[in-house]
Amino acid sequence: MAEPLADRAYYAIRELIVSLELRPGSVVNERELMERLELGRTPIREALRRLAALGLVSFEPNRGVRVRTLSRDELREAFLVRAELEGLATERAAPRMTPERLAALDTAEHRFAELTTRLRENAGHGVEDTALASEWMRANHAFHDVIYEAAEAPYIASVARAARRTFAGQVSWVARTELDDLYARNDAQHRAIRAALAAGSPEGARALAHEHVLSSSRLLEAILDIVAARTS
């Protein structure tokens, strides 16, 4: 029975990190997790060890477990890995896009575009909505998840999602007027990827997906610069 309980703890704690309920740099209180998840210490500990192997938490002597804050170099590495995996998954998906899968991708793309527009409009009025930013991130994931499923390569999808999670909890995806062009480009790249997949172009889809992830890396670094300027 220990393994299913450890799985349950693993997925629950990972979601707390990705959703930023457990912030980068914060100490993980094992007793609070035990009470919240209604689980014993053993599955919680096993889940934390697995999350440490992913680089999401670290065990610190005399300090317990802490949610890791990744360095800029580590974040760049994570994006480089994901860019390769995303390109590969998208290339594989191109010849496997059925009408049903394309319809699902259209739905995801339209939702992402809608939320991007709302983020950019808020930024123009000086409004930062962290809940909207989290919803935007989930919509982004939903778009790429359709592609992962179409690729019919579960291992590639699993590793790509792991790379995505490595940096997902490192910062809130806030919108500011100085980021407008980067958000607009991110949105346009989704439409370009969708068009390449609809056209059944593996090489074009792969190149677009690869560049899209690197563009997302530039957006995240710009956000980190803004956050750093605020706290300096």
C-alpha positions as CSV (number, residue, x, y, z in Angstrom):
1,M,0.0,0.0,0.0
2,A,3.0,2.3,0.5
3,E,3.6,3.0,-3.2
4,P,0.1,4.3,-4.1
5,L,0.2,6.5,-1.0
6,A,3.6,7.9,-2.0
7,D,2.3,8.5,-5.6
8,R,-0.7,10.4,-4.1
9,A,1.6,12.5,-2.0
10,Y,4.0,13.1,-4.9
11,Y,1.4,14.5,-7.3
12,A,-0.3,16.6,-4.6
13,I,2.9,18.2,-3.4
14,R,4.1,18.7,-6.9
15,E,0.9,20.6,-7.7
16,L,1.4,22.8,-4.6
17,I,4.8,23.7,-6.0
18,V,3.7,24.3,-9.6
19,S,0.7,26.4,-8.5
20,L,3.0,28.5,-6.2
21,E,1.2,27.6,-3.0
22,L,4.6,26.4,-2.0
23,R,6.8,29.3,-3.1
24,P,10.4,29.0,-4.2
25,G,12.7,29.3,-1.2
26,S,10.0,28.4,1.3
27,V,10.5,25.6,3.9
28,V,8.3,22.6,3.5
29,N,6.5,21.7,6.7
30,E,6.1,17.9,6.7
31,R,3.6,17.9,9.6
32,E,1.3,20.4,7.8
33,L,1.5,18.3,4.6
34,M,0.6,15.2,6.6
35,E,-2.5,16.9,8.0
36,R,-3.5,18.5,4.7
37,L,-3.1,15.4,2.7
38,E,-4.2,13.0,5.5
39,L,-1.1,10.9,4.9
40,G,1.6,9.5,7.2
41,R,5.2,10.6,7.3
42,T,6.5,7.7,5.2
43,P,4.7,8.5,1.9
44,I,5.3,12.2,2.4
45,R,9.0,11.6,2.9
46,E,9.1,9.3,-0.2
47,A,7.3,11.9,-2.3
48,L,9.8,14.6,-1.2
49,R,12.7,12.4,-2.1
50,R,11.2,12.0,-5.6
51,L,10.7,15.7,-5.9
52,A,14.3,16.3,-4.9
53,A,15.4,14.0,-7.7
54,L,13.5,16.3,-10.1
55,G,15.2,19.3,-8.6
56,L,12.0,20.8,-7.2
57,V,13.0,20.6,-3.5
58,S,16.2,20.2,-1.6
59,F,17.1,18.5,1.7
60,E,19.2,21.0,3.7
61,P,21.1,19.9,6.9
62,N,19.5,21.2,10.1
63,R,16.9,23.1,8.0
64,G,14.7,20.4,6.6
65,V,13.2,20.5,3.1
66,R,13.0,23.7,1.0
67,V,11.4,24.4,-2.3
68,R,14.3,25.1,-4.6
69,T,15.0,28.4,-6.3
70,L,16.8,27.6,-9.6
71,S,19.7,29.7,-10.8
72,R,19.4,31.4,-14.2
73,D,21.8,28.9,-15.7
74,E,19.6,26.0,-14.5
75,L,16.5,27.6,-15.9
76,R,18.2,28.1,-19.2
77,E,19.2,24.4,-19.2
78,A,15.7,23.4,-18.4
79,F,14.3,25.4,-21.3
80,L,17.0,24.0,-23.7
81,V,16.0,20.5,-22.8
82,R,12.3,21.2,-23.1
83,A,12.9,23.0,-26.5
84,E,14.4,19.8,-27.9
85,L,11.7,17.6,-26.4
86,E,8.9,19.9,-27.5
87,G,10.3,20.0,-31.1
88,L,10.5,16.2,-31.2
89,A,7.0,15.7,-29.8
90,T,5.5,18.3,-32.2
91,E,7.3,16.7,-35.2
92,R,5.8,13.3,-34.2
93,A,2.4,14.8,-33.8
94,A,2.2,16.4,-37.3
95,P,1.3,13.2,-39.2
96,R,-0.9,12.0,-36.4
97,M,-3.3,15.0,-36.2
98,T,-6.8,13.6,-36.6
99,P,-9.8,16.0,-37.1
100,E,-10.6,15.4,-33.4
101,R,-7.1,16.2,-32.2
102,L,-7.0,19.3,-34.4
103,A,-10.4,20.4,-33.0
104,A,-9.0,20.0,-29.4
105,L,-5.9,22.0,-30.4
106,D,-8.1,24.7,-31.8
107,T,-10.1,24.9,-28.5
108,A,-6.9,25.1,-26.5
109,E,-5.3,27.7,-28.8
110,H,-8.4,29.9,-28.7
111,R,-8.5,29.7,-24.9
112,F,-4.9,30.6,-24.6
113,A,-5.3,33.5,-27.0
114,E,-8.3,34.8,-25.0
115,L,-6.3,34.7,-21.8
116,T,-3.3,36.3,-23.4
117,T,-5.4,39.2,-24.6
118,R,-6.8,39.7,-21.1
119,L,-3.3,39.7,-19.6
120,R,-2.1,42.2,-22.1
121,E,-5.2,44.5,-21.5
122,N,-4.6,44.3,-17.8
123,A,-1.0,45.2,-18.2
124,G,-2.0,48.2,-20.2
125,H,-4.0,49.4,-17.2
126,G,-1.3,48.6,-14.7
127,V,-3.3,45.6,-13.3
128,E,-1.4,42.4,-12.2
129,D,-3.8,39.5,-11.7
130,T,-1.8,36.5,-10.4
131,A,-4.9,34.2,-10.6
132,L,-5.3,35.1,-14.3
133,A,-1.6,34.5,-14.9
134,S,-1.9,31.0,-13.3
135,E,-4.9,30.3,-15.6
136,W,-2.9,31.5,-18.5
137,M,-0.1,29.1,-17.6
138,R,-2.6,26.2,-17.4
139,A,-4.0,27.1,-20.7
140,N,-0.5,27.1,-22.2
141,H,0.1,23.6,-20.8
142,A,-3.3,22.4,-22.1
143,F,-2.3,23.5,-25.7
144,H,1.0,21.5,-25.5
145,D,-0.7,18.6,-23.8
146,V,-2.9,18.1,-26.9
147,I,0.3,17.8,-28.9
148,Y,1.9,15.4,-26.5
149,E,-1.1,13.1,-26.8
150,A,-1.1,13.3,-30.6
151,A,2.6,12.4,-30.6
152,E,1.7,9.0,-29.2
153,A,5.0,8.9,-27.4
154,P,4.3,8.6,-23.6
155,Y,7.9,8.6,-22.5
156,I,8.7,11.7,-24.5
157,A,5.6,13.4,-23.1
158,S,6.5,12.4,-19.5
159,V,10.0,13.8,-19.8
160,A,8.8,17.0,-21.5
161,R,6.3,17.5,-18.7
162,A,9.0,16.9,-16.1
163,A,11.2,19.6,-17.8
164,R,8.2,21.9,-17.8
165,R,7.6,21.4,-14.1
166,T,11.3,22.2,-13.3
167,F,10.7,25.9,-13.9
168,A,6.9,26.2,-13.6
169,G,7.0,27.1,-10.0
170,Q,9.9,29.5,-10.1
171,V,8.0,32.7,-10.8
172,S,4.5,34.1,-11.3
173,W,3.9,34.8,-15.0
174,V,3.0,38.5,-14.5
175,A,2.2,40.8,-17.4
176,R,3.7,44.3,-17.8
177,T,3.6,46.8,-20.7
178,E,7.3,46.2,-21.3
179,L,6.5,42.5,-21.8
180,D,3.7,43.1,-24.3
181,D,5.7,42.2,-27.4
182,L,6.9,38.9,-25.8
183,Y,3.4,37.9,-24.8
184,A,2.1,38.7,-28.3
185,R,4.9,36.7,-29.9
186,N,4.1,33.7,-27.6
187,D,0.5,33.8,-28.6
188,A,1.3,34.1,-32.4
189,Q,3.7,31.2,-32.1
190,H,0.8,28.9,-30.9
191,R,-1.2,29.8,-34.0
192,A,1.8,29.1,-36.2
193,I,2.4,25.7,-34.6
194,R,-1.3,24.9,-35.0
195,A,-1.1,25.9,-38.7
196,A,2.0,23.7,-39.3
197,L,0.3,20.7,-37.6
198,A,-2.9,21.2,-39.6
199,A,-0.7,21.3,-42.8
200,G,1.0,18.0,-41.7
201,S,4.5,19.6,-41.8
202,P,6.7,17.7,-39.4
203,E,9.9,19.7,-40.0
204,G,8.1,23.1,-39.9
205,A,6.2,22.1,-36.8
206,R,9.4,21.0,-35.0
207,A,11.3,24.2,-35.8
208,L,8.4,26.4,-34.7
209,A,7.9,24.5,-31.4
210,H,11.6,24.7,-30.7
211,E,11.7,28.4,-31.2
212,H,8.5,28.9,-29.2
213,V,10.1,27.3,-26.1
214,L,13.2,29.4,-26.4
215,S,11.0,32.5,-26.8
216,S,9.2,31.5,-23.6
217,S,12.6,31.4,-22.0
218,R,13.2,35.0,-23.0
219,L,9.8,35.9,-21.5
220,L,10.6,34.3,-18.2
221,E,14.0,35.9,-18.0
222,A,12.4,39.3,-18.6
223,I,10.0,38.6,-15.8
224,L,12.8,37.6,-13.5
225,D,14.5,40.9,-14.3
226,I,11.4,42.8,-13.3
227,V,11.0,40.9,-10.1
228,A,14.7,41.4,-9.2
229,A,14.4,45.2,-9.9
230,R,11.4,45.3,-7.5
231,T,13.3,43.7,-4.6
232,S,16.7,45.5,-5.1
